C-alpha cells in the first residue's frame, strides 16, 4: 500500500465565506432603489451626506452629488 501524504479531506473542511453587506447597501434596499435611481433619490442623498464619514458610500455617487468626505475621518490624513 502506497504512503499517501496530506489530508485527503482538505477541501471538504472549508467553510463558506460569509457575504458582508454594507450600511449603504442596507439603506438602498430599505429604500427599494435600483442603481439607476441612486442619483435622483433625495432620501439616499440625505443619508449619504449624514453618514459620509462613518459608512461606505461609493465614490462615484459622492462625486456626482459634490459631497466631500472629511480627510480627518477617512484615514487619508
PDB file of N, CA, C and O in Angstrom, chain B, residues numbered from 101:
ATOM      1  N   UNK B 101       0.851  -1.175   0.000  1.00  0.00           N
ATOM      2  CA  UNK B 101       0.000   0.000   0.000  1.00  0.00           C
ATOM      3  C   UNK B 101       0.897   1.239   0.000  1.00  0.00           C
ATOM      4  O   UNK B 101       1.853   1.328   0.770  1.00  0.00           O
ATOM      5  N   UNK B 102       0.574   2.185  -0.871  1.00  0.00           N
ATOM      6  CA  UNK B 102       1.379   3.390  -1.002  1.00  0.00           C
ATOM      7  C   UNK B 102       1.095   4.341   0.156  1.00  0.00           C
ATOM      8  O   UNK B 102      -0.033   4.435   0.640  1.00  0.00           O
ATOM      9  N   UNK B 103       2.143   5.047   0.592  1.00  0.00           N
ATOM     10  CA  UNK B 103       2.010   6.027   1.665  1.00  0.00           C
ATOM     11  C   UNK B 103       1.525   7.344   1.062  1.00  0.00           C
ATOM     12  O   UNK B 103       2.266   7.999   0.328  1.00  0.00           O
ATOM     13  N   UNK B 104       0.294   7.735   1.363  1.00  0.00           N
ATOM     14  CA  UNK B 104      -0.267   8.975   0.819  1.00  0.00           C
ATOM     15  C   UNK B 104      -0.015  10.116   1.784  1.00  0.00           C
ATOM     16  O   UNK B 104      -0.195   9.977   2.994  1.00  0.00           O
ATOM     17  N   UNK B 105       0.402  11.240   1.238  1.00  0.00           N
ATOM     18  CA  UNK B 105       0.726  12.398   2.054  1.00  0.00           C
ATOM     19  C   UNK B 105      -0.429  13.390   2.045  1.00  0.00           C
ATOM     20  O   UNK B 105      -1.182  13.471   1.075  1.00  0.00           O
ATOM     21  N   UNK B 106      -0.561  14.141   3.128  1.00  0.00           N
ATOM     22  CA  UNK B 106      -1.553  15.205   3.197  1.00  0.00           C
ATOM     23  C   UNK B 106      -2.920  14.714   3.651  1.00  0.00           C
ATOM     24  O   UNK B 106      -3.133  13.518   3.850  1.00  0.00           O
ATOM     25  N   UNK B 107      -3.811  15.630   3.807  1.00  0.00           N
ATOM     26  CA  UNK B 107      -5.164  15.348   4.258  1.00  0.00           C
ATOM     27  C   UNK B 107      -6.057  15.144   3.028  1.00  0.00           C
ATOM     28  O   UNK B 107      -6.229  16.073   2.239  1.00  0.00           O
ATOM     29  N   UNK B 108      -6.619  13.962   2.853  1.00  0.00           N
ATOM     30  CA  UNK B 108      -7.457  13.728   1.671  1.00  0.00           C
ATOM     31  C   UNK B 108      -8.771  14.521   1.709  1.00  0.00           C
ATOM     32  O   UNK B 108      -9.431  14.669   0.681  1.00  0.00           O
ATOM     33  N   UNK B 109      -9.146  15.019   2.864  1.00  0.00           N
ATOM     34  CA  UNK B 109     -10.404  15.761   3.002  1.00  0.00           C
ATOM     35  C   UNK B 109     -10.181  17.258   3.187  1.00  0.00           C
ATOM     36  O   UNK B 109     -11.035  17.941   3.752  1.00  0.00           O
ATOM     37  N   UNK B 110      -9.053  17.776   2.722  1.00  0.00           N
ATOM     38  CA  UNK B 110      -8.723  19.176   2.973  1.00  0.00           C
ATOM     39  C   UNK B 110      -9.751  20.142   2.391  1.00  0.00           C
ATOM     40  O   UNK B 110     -10.015  21.185   2.988  1.00  0.00           O
ATOM     41  N   UNK B 111     -10.332  19.820   1.248  1.00  0.00           N
ATOM     42  CA  UNK B 111     -11.278  20.743   0.617  1.00  0.00           C
ATOM     43  C   UNK B 111     -12.642  20.713   1.305  1.00  0.00           C
ATOM     44  O   UNK B 111     -13.309  21.744   1.390  1.00  0.00           O
ATOM     45  N   UNK B 112     -13.052  19.585   1.781  1.00  0.00           N
ATOM     46  CA  UNK B 112     -14.388  19.464   2.376  1.00  0.00           C
ATOM     47  C   UNK B 112     -14.490  20.172   3.730  1.00  0.00           C
ATOM     48  O   UNK B 112     -15.596  20.395   4.222  1.00  0.00           O
ATOM     49  N   UNK B 113     -13.365  20.525   4.331  1.00  0.00           N
ATOM     50  CA  UNK B 113     -13.408  21.176   5.634  1.00  0.00           C
ATOM     51  C   UNK B 113     -13.530  22.697   5.535  1.00  0.00           C
ATOM     52  O   UNK B 113     -13.701  23.368   6.553  1.00  0.00           O
ATOM     53  N   UNK B 114     -13.443  23.251   4.317  1.00  0.00           N
ATOM     54  CA  UNK B 114     -13.549  24.694   4.159  1.00  0.00           C
ATOM     55  C   UNK B 114     -14.975  25.163   4.412  1.00  0.00           C
ATOM     56  O   UNK B 114     -15.938  24.552   3.949  1.00  0.00           O
ATOM     57  N   UNK B 115     -15.090  26.245   5.146  1.00  0.00           N
ATOM     58  CA  UNK B 115     -16.392  26.833   5.428  1.00  0.00           C
ATOM     59  C   UNK B 115     -16.691  27.887   4.372  1.00  0.00           C
ATOM     60  O   UNK B 115     -15.774  28.524   3.853  1.00  0.00           O
ATOM     61  N   UNK B 116     -17.969  28.077   4.048  1.00  0.00           N
ATOM     62  CA  UNK B 116     -18.291  29.133   3.075  1.00  0.00           C
ATOM     63  C   UNK B 116     -17.944  30.509   3.629  1.00  0.00           C
ATOM     64  O   UNK B 116     -18.049  30.746   4.832  1.00  0.00           O
ATOM     65  N   UNK B 117     -17.535  31.404   2.754  1.00  0.00           N
ATOM     66  CA  UNK B 117     -17.178  32.761   3.151  1.00  0.00           C
ATOM     67  C   UNK B 117     -18.465  33.572   3.292  1.00  0.00           C
ATOM     68  O   UNK B 117     -19.259  33.639   2.353  1.00  0.00           O
ATOM     69  N   UNK B 118     -18.678  34.188   4.455  1.00  0.00           N
ATOM     70  CA  UNK B 118     -19.913  34.968   4.623  1.00  0.00           C
ATOM     71  C   UNK B 118     -19.898  36.229   3.759  1.00  0.00           C
ATOM     72  O   UNK B 118     -18.850  36.842   3.553  1.00  0.00           O
ATOM     73  N   UNK B 119     -21.057  36.600   3.267  1.00  0.00           N
ATOM     74  CA  UNK B 119     -21.181  37.804   2.462  1.00  0.00           C
ATOM     75  C   UNK B 119     -21.539  38.944   3.403  1.00  0.00           C
ATOM     76  O   UNK B 119     -22.557  38.891   4.093  1.00  0.00           O
ATOM     77  N   UNK B 120     -20.701  39.976   3.429  1.00  0.00           N
ATOM     78  CA  UNK B 120     -20.930  41.123   4.289  1.00  0.00           C
ATOM     79  C   UNK B 120     -21.638  42.212   3.503  1.00  0.00           C
ATOM     80  O   UNK B 120     -21.239  42.557   2.391  1.00  0.00           O
ATOM     81  N   UNK B 121     -22.687  42.744   4.096  1.00  0.00           N
ATOM     82  CA  UNK B 121     -23.465  43.801   3.464  1.00  0.00           C
ATOM     83  C   UNK B 121     -23.141  45.106   4.166  1.00  0.00           C
ATOM     84  O   UNK B 121     -23.121  45.163   5.396  1.00  0.00           O
ATOM     85  N   UNK B 122     -22.886  46.156   3.394  1.00  0.00           N
ATOM     86  CA  UNK B 122     -22.552  47.450   3.979  1.00  0.00           C
ATOM     87  C   UNK B 122     -23.831  48.179   4.407  1.00  0.00           C
ATOM     88  O   UNK B 122     -24.935  47.826   3.991  1.00  0.00           O
ATOM     89  N   UNK B 123     -23.652  49.197   5.242  1.00  0.00           N
ATOM     90  CA  UNK B 123     -24.784  50.022   5.672  1.00  0.00           C
ATOM     91  C   UNK B 123     -25.418  50.725   4.471  1.00  0.00           C
ATOM     92  O   UNK B 123     -26.634  50.908   4.421  1.00  0.00           O
ATOM     93  N   UNK B 124     -24.584  51.115   3.507  1.00  0.00           N
ATOM     94  CA  UNK B 124     -25.097  51.747   2.295  1.00  0.00           C
ATOM     95  C   UNK B 124     -26.038  50.800   1.558  1.00  0.00           C
ATOM     96  O   UNK B 124     -27.131  51.194   1.150  1.00  0.00           O
ATOM     97  N   UNK B 125     -25.612  49.559   1.391  1.00  0.00           N
ATOM     98  CA  UNK B 125     -26.441  48.574   0.698  1.00  0.00           C
ATOM     99  C   UNK B 125     -27.738  48.297   1.454  1.00  0.00           C
ATOM    100  O   UNK B 125     -28.785  48.096   0.839  1.00  0.00           O
ATOM    101  N   UNK B 126     -27.670  48.286   2.776  1.00  0.00           N
ATOM    102  CA  UNK B 126     -28.889  48.107   3.575  1.00  0.00           C
ATOM    103  C   UNK B 126     -29.847  49.273   3.370  1.00  0.00           C
ATOM    104  O   UNK B 126     -31.057  49.072   3.266  1.00  0.00           O
ATOM    105  N   UNK B 127     -29.313  50.487   3.313  1.00  0.00           N
ATOM    106  CA  UNK B 127     -30.140  51.677   3.110  1.00  0.00           C
ATOM    107  C   UNK B 127     -30.777  51.659   1.725  1.00  0.00           C
ATOM    108  O   UNK B 127     -31.952  51.998   1.581  1.00  0.00           O
ATOM    109  N   UNK B 128     -30.021  51.272   0.712  1.00  0.00           N
ATOM    110  CA  UNK B 128     -30.542  51.201  -0.652  1.00  0.00           C
ATOM    111  C   UNK B 128     -31.679  50.176  -0.717  1.00  0.00           C
ATOM    112  O   UNK B 128     -32.710  50.415  -1.345  1.00  0.00           O
ATOM    113  N   UNK B 129     -31.474  49.043  -0.063  1.00  0.00           N
ATOM    114  CA  UNK B 129     -32.506  48.004  -0.041  1.00  0.00           C
ATOM    115  C   UNK B 129     -33.754  48.492   0.702  1.00  0.00           C
ATOM    116  O   UNK B 129     -34.879  48.236   0.274  1.00  0.00           O
ATOM    117  N   UNK B 130     -33.544  49.191   1.809  1.00  0.00           N
ATOM    118  CA  UNK B 130     -34.659  49.725   2.597  1.00  0.00           C
ATOM    119  C   UNK B 130     -35.495  50.704   1.771  1.00  0.00           C
ATOM    120  O   UNK B 130     -36.722  50.720   1.862  1.00  0.00           O
ATOM    121  N   UNK B 131     -34.808  51.522   0.964  1.00  0.00           N
ATOM    122  CA  UNK B 131     -35.497  52.500   0.124  1.00  0.00           C
ATOM    123  C   UNK B 131     -36.047  51.882  -1.162  1.00  0.00           C
ATOM    124  O   UNK B 131     -36.853  52.502  -1.855  1.00  0.00           O
ATOM    125  N   UNK B 132     -35.612  50.664  -1.479  1.00  0.00           N
ATOM    126  CA  UNK B 132     -36.096  49.983  -2.677  1.00  0.00           C
ATOM    127  C   UNK B 132     -35.613  50.612  -3.969  1.00  0.00           C
ATOM    128  O   UNK B 132     -36.368  50.716  -4.936  1.00  0.00           O
ATOM    129  N   UNK B 133     -34.353  51.033  -3.989  1.00  0.00           N
ATOM    130  CA  UNK B 133     -33.799  51.729  -5.146  1.00  0.00           C
ATOM    131  C   UNK B 133     -32.999  50.788  -6.041  1.00  0.00           C
ATOM    132  O   UNK B 133     -32.394  49.822  -5.577  1.00  0.00           O
ATOM    133  N   UNK B 134     -33.013  51.097  -7.336  1.00  0.00           N
ATOM    134  CA  UNK B 134     -32.108  50.435  -8.259  1.00  0.00           C
ATOM    135  C   UNK B 134     -30.900  51.347  -8.433  1.00  0.00           C
ATOM    136  O   UNK B 134     -30.936  52.508  -8.025  1.00  0.00           O
ATOM    137  N   UNK B 135     -29.841  50.834  -9.031  1.00  0.00           N
ATOM    138  CA  UNK B 135     -28.617  51.624  -9.209  1.00  0.00           C
ATOM    139  C   UNK B 135     -28.882  52.893 -10.016  1.00  0.00           C
ATOM    140  O   UNK B 135     -28.267  53.928  -9.759  1.00  0.00           O
ATOM    141  N   UNK B 136     -29.779  52.824 -10.975  1.00  0.00           N
ATOM    142  CA  UNK B 136     -30.100  53.975 -11.802  1.00  0.00           C
ATOM    143  C   UNK B 136     -30.824  55.064 -11.002  1.00  0.00           C
ATOM    144  O   UNK B 136     -30.792  56.232 -11.390  1.00  0.00           O
ATOM    145  N   UNK B 137     -31.464  54.703  -9.910  1.00  0.00           N
ATOM    146  CA  UNK B 137     -32.234  55.654  -9.104  1.00  0.00           C
ATOM    147  C   UNK B 137     -31.429  56.294  -7.979  1.00  0.00           C
ATOM    148  O   UNK B 137     -31.929  57.200  -7.311  1.00  0.00           O
ATOM    149  N   UNK B 138     -30.199  55.847  -7.754  1.00  0.00           N
ATOM    150  CA  UNK B 138     -29.385  56.389  -6.656  1.00  0.00           C
ATOM    151  C   UNK B 138     -29.261  57.901  -6.726  1.00  0.00           C
ATOM    152  O   UNK B 138     -29.503  58.590  -5.735  1.00  0.00           O
ATOM    153  N   UNK B 139     -28.888  58.423  -7.881  1.00  0.00           N
ATOM    154  CA  UNK B 139     -28.581  59.850  -8.032  1.00  0.00           C
ATOM    155  C   UNK B 139     -29.814  60.719  -7.811  1.00  0.00           C
ATOM    156  O   UNK B 139     -29.698  61.825  -7.282  1.00  0.00           O
ATOM    157  N   UNK B 140     -30.983  60.245  -8.202  1.00  0.00           N
ATOM    158  CA  UNK B 140     -32.196  61.057  -8.105  1.00  0.00           C
ATOM    159  C   UNK B 140     -32.909  60.948  -6.767  1.00  0.00           C
ATOM    160  O   UNK B 140     -33.884  61.665  -6.541  1.00  0.00           O
ATOM    161  N   UNK B 141     -32.462  60.081  -5.879  1.00  0.00           N
ATOM    162  CA  UNK B 141     -33.128  59.886  -4.596  1.00  0.00           C
ATOM    163  C   UNK B 141     -32.665  60.917  -3.569  1.00  0.00           C
ATOM    164  O   UNK B 141     -31.493  60.947  -3.194  1.00  0.00           O
ATOM    165  N   UNK B 142     -33.586  61.755  -3.124  1.00  0.00           N
ATOM    166  CA  UNK B 142     -33.244  62.767  -2.116  1.00  0.00           C
ATOM    167  C   UNK B 142     -33.035  62.121  -0.743  1.00  0.00           C
ATOM    168  O   UNK B 142     -32.221  62.598   0.049  1.00  0.00           O
ATOM    169  N   UNK B 143     -33.761  61.047  -0.463  1.00  0.00           N
ATOM    170  CA  UNK B 143     -33.589  60.364   0.828  1.00  0.00           C
ATOM    171  C   UNK B 143     -32.216  59.712   0.921  1.00  0.00           C
ATOM    172  O   UNK B 143     -31.563  59.783   1.962  1.00  0.00           O
ATOM    173  N   UNK B 144     -31.777  59.080  -0.160  1.00  0.00           N
ATOM    174  CA  UNK B 144     -30.450  58.456  -0.163  1.00  0.00           C
ATOM    175  C   UNK B 144     -29.367  59.524  -0.079  1.00  0.00           C
ATOM    176  O   UNK B 144     -28.364  59.340   0.610  1.00  0.00           O
ATOM    177  N   UNK B 145     -29.566  60.632  -0.775  1.00  0.00           N
ATOM    178  CA  UNK B 145     -28.580  61.723  -0.730  1.00  0.00           C
ATOM    179  C   UNK B 145     -28.443  62.256   0.695  1.00  0.00           C
ATOM    180  O   UNK B 145     -27.332  62.491   1.170  1.00  0.00           O
ATOM    181  N   UNK B 146     -29.561  62.444   1.364  1.00  0.00           N
ATOM    182  CA  UNK B 146     -29.535  62.926   2.748  1.00  0.00           C
ATOM    183  C   UNK B 146     -28.815  61.930   3.652  1.00  0.00           C
ATOM    184  O   UNK B 146     -28.002  62.324   4.487  1.00  0.00           O
ATOM    185  N   UNK B 147     -29.111  60.636   3.488  1.00  0.00           N
ATOM    186  CA  UNK B 147     -28.467  59.606   4.303  1.00  0.00           C
ATOM    187  C   UNK B 147     -26.959  59.594   4.037  1.00  0.00           C
ATOM    188  O   UNK B 147     -26.165  59.510   4.975  1.00  0.00           O
ATOM    189  N   UNK B 148     -26.564  59.678   2.771  1.00  0.00           N
ATOM    190  CA  UNK B 148     -25.139  59.672   2.406  1.00  0.00           C
ATOM    191  C   UNK B 148     -24.421  60.891   2.970  1.00  0.00           C
ATOM    192  O   UNK B 148     -23.288  60.784   3.437  1.00  0.00           O
ATOM    193  N   UNK B 149     -25.071  62.041   2.928  1.00  0.00           N
ATOM    194  CA  UNK B 149     -24.452  63.252   3.455  1.00  0.00           C
ATOM    195  C   UNK B 149     -24.199  63.128   4.960  1.00  0.00           C
ATOM    196  O   UNK B 149     -23.133  63.503   5.447  1.00  0.00           O
ATOM    197  N   UNK B 150     -25.170  62.608   5.683  1.00  0.00           N
ATOM    198  CA  UNK B 150     -25.032  62.488   7.135  1.00  0.00           C
ATOM    199  C   UNK B 150     -24.086  61.359   7.562  1.00  0.00           C
ATOM    200  O   UNK B 150     -23.535  61.398   8.661  1.00  0.00           O
ATOM    201  N   UNK B 151     -23.900  60.371   6.714  1.00  0.00           N
ATOM    202  CA  UNK B 151     -23.075  59.210   7.068  1.00  0.00           C
ATOM    203  C   UNK B 151     -21.801  59.094   6.238  1.00  0.00           C
ATOM    204  O   UNK B 151     -21.142  58.055   6.275  1.00  0.00           O
ATOM    205  N   UNK B 152     -21.441  60.134   5.492  1.00  0.00           N
ATOM    206  CA  UNK B 152     -20.290  60.068   4.584  1.00  0.00           C
ATOM    207  C   UNK B 152     -18.977  59.789   5.297  1.00  0.00           C
ATOM    208  O   UNK B 152     -18.076  59.197   4.703  1.00  0.00           O
ATOM    209  N   UNK B 153     -18.844  60.196   6.546  1.00  0.00           N
ATOM    210  CA  UNK B 153     -17.599  59.982   7.284  1.00  0.00           C
ATOM    211  C   UNK B 153     -17.641  58.731   8.157  1.00  0.00           C
ATOM    212  O   UNK B 153     -16.637  58.366   8.769  1.00  0.00           O
ATOM    213  N   UNK B 154     -18.777  58.086   8.216  1.00  0.00           N
ATOM    214  CA  UNK B 154     -18.947  56.939   9.095  1.00  0.00           C
ATOM    215  C   UNK B 154     -19.123  55.623   8.340  1.00  0.00           C
ATOM    216  O   UNK B 154     -18.650  54.582   8.795  1.00  0.00           O
ATOM    217  N   UNK B 155     -19.796  55.662   7.199  1.00  0.00           N
ATOM    218  CA  UNK B 155     -20.121  54.458   6.434  1.00  0.00           C
ATOM    219  C   UNK B 155     -19.555  54.549   5.022  1.00  0.00           C
ATOM    220  O   UNK B 155     -19.212  55.625   4.532  1.00  0.00           O
ATOM    221  N   UNK B 156     -19.469  53.383   4.386  1.00  0.00           N
ATOM    222  CA  UNK B 156     -19.026  53.347   2.990  1.00  0.00           C
ATOM    223  C   UNK B 156     -20.117  53.942   2.104  1.00  0.00           C
ATOM    224  O   UNK B 156     -21.287  53.571   2.204  1.00  0.00           O
ATOM    225  N   UNK B 157     -19.721  54.861   1.246  1.00  0.00           N
ATOM    226  CA  UNK B 157     -20.576  55.413   0.198  1.00  0.00           C
ATOM    227  C   UNK B 157     -19.736  55.398  -1.072  1.00  0.00           C
ATOM    228  O   UNK B 157     -18.597  55.864  -1.051  1.00  0.00           O
ATOM    229  N   UNK B 158     -20.266  54.873  -2.181  1.00  0.00           N
ATOM    230  CA  UNK B 158     -19.472  54.813  -3.414  1.00  0.00           C
ATOM    231  C   UNK B 158     -18.946  56.191  -3.821  1.00  0.00           C
ATOM    232  O   UNK B 158     -19.671  57.185  -3.781  1.00  0.00           O
ATOM    233  N   UNK B 159     -17.673  56.227  -4.213  1.00  0.00           N
ATOM    234  CA  UNK B 159     -17.035  57.498  -4.587  1.00  0.00           C
ATOM    235  C   UNK B 159     -17.724  58.166  -5.761  1.00  0.00           C
ATOM    236  O   UNK B 159     -17.867  59.389  -5.785  1.00  0.00           O
ATOM    237  N   UNK B 160     -18.156  57.371  -6.737  1.00  0.00           N
ATOM    238  CA  UNK B 160     -18.804  57.962  -7.910  1.00  0.00           C
ATOM    239  C   UNK B 160     -20.077  58.696  -7.517  1.00  0.00           C
ATOM    240  O   UNK B 160     -20.430  59.700  -8.135  1.00  0.00           O
ATOM    241  N   UNK B 161     -20.765  58.204  -6.499  1.00  0.00           N
ATOM    242  CA  UNK B 161     -22.000  58.843  -6.053  1.00  0.00           C
ATOM    243  C   UNK B 161     -21.691  60.133  -5.293  1.00  0.00           C
ATOM    244  O   UNK B 161     -22.382  61.137  -5.468  1.00  0.00           O
ATOM    245  N   UNK B 162     -20.670  60.109  -4.464  1.00  0.00           N
ATOM    246  CA  UNK B 162     -20.247  61.322  -3.767  1.00  0.00           C
ATOM    247  C   UNK B 162     -19.807  62.388  -4.769  1.00  0.00           C
ATOM    248  O   UNK B 162     -20.128  63.566  -4.611  1.00  0.00           O
ATOM    249  N   UNK B 163     -19.074  61.972  -5.795  1.00  0.00           N
ATOM    250  CA  UNK B 163     -18.631  62.908  -6.839  1.00  0.00           C
ATOM    251  C   UNK B 163     -19.828  63.488  -7.593  1.00  0.00           C
ATOM    252  O   UNK B 163     -19.861  64.680  -7.897  1.00  0.00           O
ATOM    253  N   UNK B 164     -20.794  62.646  -7.887  1.00  0.00           N
ATOM    254  CA  UNK B 164     -21.982  63.094  -8.621  1.00  0.00           C
ATOM    255  C   UNK B 164     -22.740  64.173  -7.852  1.00  0.00           C
ATOM    256  O   UNK B 164     -23.256  65.118  -8.447  1.00  0.00           O
ATOM    257  N   UNK B 165     -22.804  64.033  -6.549  1.00  0.00           N
ATOM    258  CA  UNK B 165     -23.525  64.984  -5.701  1.00  0.00           C
ATOM    259  C   UNK B 165     -22.631  66.124  -5.206  1.00  0.00           C
ATOM    260  O   UNK B 165     -23.137  67.095  -4.643  1.00  0.00           O
ATOM    261  N   UNK B 166     -21.329  66.026  -5.402  1.00  0.00           N
ATOM    262  CA  UNK B 166     -20.420  67.056  -4.925  1.00  0.00           C
ATOM    263  C   UNK B 166     -20.234  67.031  -3.415  1.00  0.00           C
ATOM    264  O   UNK B 166     -19.968  68.065  -2.803  1.00  0.00           O
ATOM    265  N   UNK B 167     -20.372  65.856  -2.815  1.00  0.00           N
ATOM    266  CA  UNK B 167     -20.197  65.697  -1.367  1.00  0.00           C
ATOM    267  C   UNK B 167     -18.748  65.300  -1.106  1.00  0.00           C
ATOM    268  O   UNK B 167     -18.229  64.371  -1.725  1.00  0.00           O
ATOM    269  N   UNK B 168     -18.105  66.006  -0.190  1.00  0.00           N
ATOM    270  CA  UNK B 168     -16.718  65.695   0.155  1.00  0.00           C
ATOM    271  C   UNK B 168     -16.641  65.005   1.514  1.00  0.00           C
ATOM    272  O   UNK B 168     -17.379  65.343   2.440  1.00  0.00           O
ATOM    273  N   UNK B 169     -15.744  64.043   1.617  1.00  0.00           N
ATOM    274  CA  UNK B 169     -15.504  63.340   2.873  1.00  0.00           C
ATOM    275  C   UNK B 169     -14.403  64.075   3.616  1.00  0.00           C
ATOM    276  O   UNK B 169     -13.411  64.483   3.013  1.00  0.00           O
ATOM    277  N   UNK B 170     -14.571  64.248   4.927  1.00  0.00           N
ATOM    278  CA  UNK B 170     -13.539  64.897   5.736  1.00  0.00           C
ATOM    279  C   UNK B 170     -12.333  63.970   5.820  1.00  0.00           C
ATOM    280  O   UNK B 170     -12.457  62.817   6.231  1.00  0.00           O
ATOM    281  N   UNK B 171     -11.162  64.479   5.428  1.00  0.00           N
ATOM    282  CA  UNK B 171      -9.938  63.672   5.416  1.00  0.00           C
ATOM    283  C   UNK B 171      -9.570  63.200   6.819  1.00  0.00           C
ATOM    284  O   UNK B 171      -8.918  62.167   6.970  1.00  0.00           O
ATOM    285  N   UNK B 172      -9.973  63.934   7.833  1.00  0.00           N
ATOM    286  CA  UNK B 172      -9.685  63.580   9.217  1.00  0.00           C
ATOM    287  C   UNK B 172     -10.318  62.223   9.559  1.00  0.00           C
ATOM    288  O   UNK B 172      -9.733  61.441  10.308  1.00  0.00           O
ATOM    289  N   UNK B 173     -11.501  61.945   9.018  1.00  0.00           N
ATOM    290  CA  UNK B 173     -12.211  60.713   9.327  1.00  0.00           C
ATOM    291  C   UNK B 173     -11.958  59.603   8.314  1.00  0.00           C
ATOM    292  O   UNK B 173     -12.243  58.441   8.603  1.00  0.00           O
ATOM    293  N   UNK B 174     -11.438  59.922   7.151  1.00  0.00           N
ATOM    294  CA  UNK B 174     -11.305  58.934   6.088  1.00  0.00           C
ATOM    295  C   UNK B 174     -10.057  58.055   6.227  1.00  0.00           C
ATOM    296  O   UNK B 174      -9.953  57.036   5.545  1.00  0.00           O
ATOM    297  N   UNK B 175      -9.119  58.423   7.088  1.00  0.00           N
ATOM    298  CA  UNK B 175      -7.898  57.649   7.225  1.00  0.00           C
ATOM    299  C   UNK B 175      -6.820  58.081   6.261  1.00  0.00           C
ATOM    300  O   UNK B 175      -5.741  57.490   6.241  1.00  0.00           O
ATOM    301  N   UNK B 176      -7.088  59.107   5.454  1.00  0.00           N
ATOM    302  CA  UNK B 176      -6.120  59.603   4.474  1.00  0.00           C
ATOM    303  C   UNK B 176      -5.102  60.513   5.140  1.00  0.00           C
ATOM    304  O   UNK B 176      -3.916  60.468   4.813  1.00  0.00           O
ATOM    305  N   UNK B 177      -5.557  61.336   6.071  1.00  0.00           N
ATOM    306  CA  UNK B 177      -4.682  62.329   6.707  1.00  0.00           C
ATOM    307  C   UNK B 177      -3.694  61.706   7.662  1.00  0.00           C
ATOM    308  O   UNK B 177      -2.893  62.416   8.271  1.00  0.00           O
TER     309      UNK B 177
END
